[in-house]
Amino acid sequence: MNTITVSILAEIPEELHESLKHFLETHSMWDQDRVFCAALSLFLLQNGQSDRNTSRIYLDTMFDYAA
């Protein structure tokens, strides 16, 4: 399956960035893009965007199926 990706530029609080850096340093299977994809898809699922594509992206991201 071909997946089109889109780049997003976002400003986040420095404290959150430091936490993200620490997480990525201690979890080598994750990268910033994977974390953001998991977080955004979970947010959408929890807030009413419960379509199959969003669910698939969340599960693929969490369990590294897309790799």
C-alpha positions as CSV (number, residue, x, y, z in Angstrom):
1,M,0.0,0.0,0.0
2,N,1.3,3.4,-1.0
3,T,1.1,5.9,1.9
4,I,1.5,9.6,1.2
5,T,3.1,11.6,4.0
6,V,2.8,15.2,4.8
7,S,5.3,17.3,6.8
8,I,4.0,19.3,9.8
9,L,5.8,22.1,11.5
10,A,4.6,22.5,15.1
11,E,5.7,24.6,18.1
12,I,5.7,22.8,21.4
13,P,6.6,23.8,24.9
14,E,10.3,23.3,25.7
15,E,9.5,21.0,28.6
16,L,7.6,18.7,26.3
17,H,10.5,18.8,23.8
18,E,12.9,17.8,26.5
19,S,10.7,14.9,27.6
20,L,10.4,13.8,24.0
21,K,14.2,13.9,23.5
22,H,14.7,11.9,26.7
23,F,12.1,9.3,25.5
24,L,13.7,9.0,22.1
25,E,17.2,8.6,23.7
26,T,15.9,5.7,25.8
27,H,13.6,4.0,23.2
28,S,15.6,3.3,20.0
29,M,12.7,1.8,18.2
30,W,10.9,5.1,18.2
31,D,11.6,8.4,16.3
32,Q,9.9,11.8,16.4
33,D,7.7,11.1,13.4
34,R,6.4,7.8,14.9
35,V,5.7,9.5,18.2
36,F,3.8,12.3,16.6
37,C,1.8,9.9,14.4
38,A,0.8,7.8,17.4
39,A,-0.1,10.8,19.5
40,L,-2.2,12.5,16.7
41,S,-4.0,9.4,15.7
42,L,-4.8,8.6,19.3
43,F,-6.1,12.1,19.9
44,L,-8.3,11.8,16.9
45,L,-9.7,8.4,18.0
46,Q,-10.4,9.7,21.5
47,N,-12.2,12.8,20.1
48,G,-14.6,11.2,17.6
49,Q,-12.6,10.6,14.5
50,S,-13.1,6.8,14.6
51,D,-12.8,5.8,11.0
52,R,-10.8,2.7,9.9
53,N,-7.9,4.7,8.4
54,T,-7.2,6.5,11.7
55,S,-7.5,3.3,13.6
56,R,-5.2,1.5,11.2
57,I,-2.6,4.2,11.4
58,Y,-2.7,4.2,15.2
59,L,-2.3,0.4,15.4
60,D,0.4,0.3,12.7
61,T,2.3,3.1,14.5
62,M,2.0,1.5,18.0
63,F,3.1,-1.9,16.8
64,D,5.6,-0.8,14.2
65,Y,3.7,-2.6,11.3
66,A,4.4,0.1,8.8
67,A,8.1,-0.5,9.0
